[in-house]
Amino acid sequence: MLATGTGGTARLYSTVTVALAAVLLDSRGCMARNIELKVRCAEDDHGRIIQTLAGLGLPIVELRQTDRYYRVPGGRLKMRWIDADSAELIRYQRPDLVGDRLSTYHRLSLAPDQADWLDALFLEQFGELVTVRKRREVSIVEHTRVHLDDVEGLGRFVELETVLGDGSDAEQIGNVEYQNVVKLLGLDQLESVAGSYSDLLLGRE
């Protein structure tokens, strides 16, 4: 049974309303978009990429993330806890292709207590698919998020997410930046991976 502390019920129910609206959003202009890539990364490659980013004077932030995926029909829905300070609900749709792929997503920032309450609700309604735990180092090159991930049970990976704008030529402009970052970090020389970390973990079971 879900419960809240005194005075917190109204705030949490308000959060539920917003969160469920986000979950129901489709990709017809409602969701943000980015171009993504995931590659496997050996320890030497990880060190080389870190040196490249540091050489550009770009800050690198380390995070501990736990992502719980739910059994939802169509697309993916996950709750992410970031360190002990924050959380976010993420709904996204993306083809499981090797190489670059276009992803549409909606992200809702939450306080940890809100995330825990929603997590209990979603576990009751949908059930758990899988939980992914990782150490993530994050840097940003222009509009591209660079993730260097050490995933529990899977090993090291690098992810790129080039965020697209809203203009009619957004994909073309974004693709140019995406390709430049791929070459800058030498990711075209590494093994590309289809699917998500959840898919890779489920494939090991």
For each residue, the residues with C-beta under 8 A, 3 or more apart:
1:
2: 117 120 121 124
3:
4: 8 9 12 117
5: 8
6:
7: 10 11
8: 4 5 11 12 113
9: 4 12 13
10: 7 13 14
11: 7 8 14 15 114
12: 4 8 9 15 16 113 114 117
13: 9 10 16 17
14: 10 11 17 18
15: 11 12 18 19 110 114 117 118
16: 12 13 19 20 117 118 121
17: 13 14 20 21
18: 14 15 21 22 108
19: 15 16 22 23 89 108 110 118
20: 16 17 23 24
21: 17 18 24 25
22: 18 19 25 89 91 106 108
23: 19 20 72 77 89 91
24: 20 21
25: 21 22 30 31 91 106
26: 30 31
27: 30 31 93 104
28:
29:
30: 25 26 27 106
31: 25 26 27 91 92 93 104 105 106
32: 104 105 106 107 163 164
33: 102 103 104 105 163 164 170
34: 102 103 105 161 162 163 164 174
35: 100 101 102 103 160 161 162 164 171 174 175 178
36: 94 100 101 102 103 159 160 161 162
37: 99 100 101 159 160 178 182 187 192
38: 157 158 159 192 193
39: 157 158 187 190 191 192 193
40: 155 156 157 190 191 193
41: 45 46 49 148 156 157 158 190
42: 45 46 156
43: 46 47 156
44: 47 48
45: 41 42 48 49 156 158 186 190
46: 41 42 43 49 50 148 156 158
47: 43 44 50 51
48: 44 45 51 52 186
49: 41 45 46 52 53 146 148 158 185 186
50: 46 47 53 54 60 137 148
51: 47 48 54 55
52: 48 49 55 56 184 185 186
53: 49 50 56 58 60 139 141 146 185
54: 50 51 57 58 60
55: 51 52
56: 52 53 141
57: 54
58: 53 54 139 140 141
59: 139
60: 50 53 54 137 138 139
61: 137 138 139
62: 135 136 137 138
63: 82 83 135 136 137 138
64: 82 83 133 134 135 136
65: 80 81 82 133 134 135 136
66: 80 81 131 132 133
67: 78 79 80 131 132 133 134 197 198
68: 78 79 119 128 130 131
69: 76 77 78 128 129 130 131 132 196 198
70: 77 78 79 122 123 126 127 128 129
71: 126 127 128 129
72: 23 75 76 77 126
73:
74: 93
75: 72 91 92 93
76: 69 72 90 91 92 93 94 196 198
77: 23 69 70 72 89 90 91 122 126
78: 67 68 69 70 89 90 198
79: 67 68 70 87 88 89 90 115 118 119 122
80: 65 66 67 87 88 89 90
81: 65 66 84 86 87 112 115
82: 63 64 65 85 86 87 88
83: 63 64 86
84: 81 112
85: 82 112
86: 81 82 83 109 110 111 112
87: 79 80 81 82 109 110 111 112 114 115
88: 79 80 82 107 108 109 110 115
89: 19 22 23 77 78 79 80 107 108 110 115 118
90: 76 77 78 79 80 105 106 107 108
91: 22 23 25 31 75 76 77 105 106
92: 31 75 76 103 104 105 106
93: 27 31 74 75 76 103 104 105
94: 36 76 101 102 103 104 196
95: 101 102
96: 101 194 195 196 199
97: 100 101 194
98: 192 193 194
99: 37 192
100: 35 36 37 97 175 178
101: 35 36 37 94 95 96 97
102: 33 34 35 36 94 95 171
103: 33 34 35 36 92 93 94 161
104: 27 31 32 33 92 93 94
105: 31 32 33 34 90 91 92 93
106: 22 25 30 31 32 90 91 92
107: 32 88 89 90
108: 18 19 22 88 89 90
109: 86 87 88
110: 15 19 86 87 88 89 114 115 118
111: 86 87 114 115
112: 81 84 85 86 87 115 116
113: 8 12 116 117
114: 11 12 15 87 110 111 117 118
115: 79 81 87 88 89 110 111 112 118 119
116: 112 113 119 120
117: 2 4 12 15 16 113 114 120 121
118: 15 16 19 79 89 110 114 115 121 122
119: 68 79 115 116 122 123
120: 2 116 117 123 124
121: 2 16 117 118 124 125
122: 70 77 79 118 119 125 126
123: 70 119 120 126 127 128
124: 2 120 121
125: 121 122
126: 70 71 72 77 122 123
127: 70 71 123
128: 68 69 70 71 123 131
129: 69 70 71 198 202
130: 68 69 198 201 202
131: 66 67 68 69 128
132: 66 67 69 151 152 197 198 201
133: 64 65 66 67 151 152
134: 64 65 67 149 150 151 152 197
135: 62 63 64 65 149 150
136: 62 63 64 65 147 148 149 150
137: 50 60 61 62 63 147 148 149
138: 60 61 62 63 145 146 147 148
139: 53 58 59 60 61 145 146 148
140: 58 143 144 145 146
141: 53 56 58 144 146 181 184
142: 177 181
143: 140 162 163 165 174 177
144: 140 141 160 161 162 163 177 178 181
145: 138 139 140 159 160 161 162 163
146: 49 53 138 139 140 141 158 159 160 181 185
147: 136 137 138 157 158 159 160 161
148: 41 46 49 50 136 137 138 139 156 157 158
149: 134 135 136 137 156 157 158 159 197
150: 134 135 136 155 156
151: 132 133 134 154 155 156 157 197 200
152: 132 133 134
153: 201 204
154: 151 157 197 200 201 204
155: 40 150 151
156: 40 41 42 43 45 46 148 149 150 151
157: 38 39 40 41 147 148 149 151 154 193 197
158: 38 39 41 45 46 49 146 147 148 149 185 187 190
159: 36 37 38 145 146 147 149
160: 35 36 37 144 145 146 147 178 181 182 187
161: 34 35 36 103 144 145 147
162: 34 35 36 143 144 145 174 175 177 178 181
163: 32 33 34 143 144 145 174
164: 32 33 34 35 170 171 173 174
165: 143 170 173 174
166: 170
167: 170 173
168:
169: 172 173
170: 33 164 165 166 167 173 174
171: 35 102 164 174 175
172: 169 175 176
173: 164 165 167 169 170 176 177
174: 34 35 143 162 163 164 165 170 171 177 178
175: 35 100 162 171 172 178 179
176: 172 173 179 180
177: 142 143 144 162 173 174 180 181
178: 35 37 100 144 160 162 174 175 181 182
179: 175 176 182 183
180: 176 177 183 184
181: 141 142 144 146 160 162 177 178 184 185 187
182: 37 160 178 179 185 187 188
183: 179 180 186 188
184: 52 141 180 181
185: 49 52 53 146 158 181 182
186: 45 48 49 52 183 189 190
187: 37 39 158 160 181 182 190
188: 182 183
189: 186
190: 39 40 41 45 158 186 187
191: 39 40
192: 37 38 39 98 99
193: 38 39 40 98 157 200
194: 96 97 98 199
195: 96 198 199 200
196: 69 76 94 96 199 200
197: 67 132 134 149 151 154 157 200 201
198: 67 69 76 78 129 130 132 195 201 202
199: 96 194 195 196 202 203
200: 151 154 193 195 196 197 203 204
201: 130 132 153 154 197 198 204 205
202: 129 130 198 199 205
203: 199 200
204: 153 154 200 201
205: 201 202
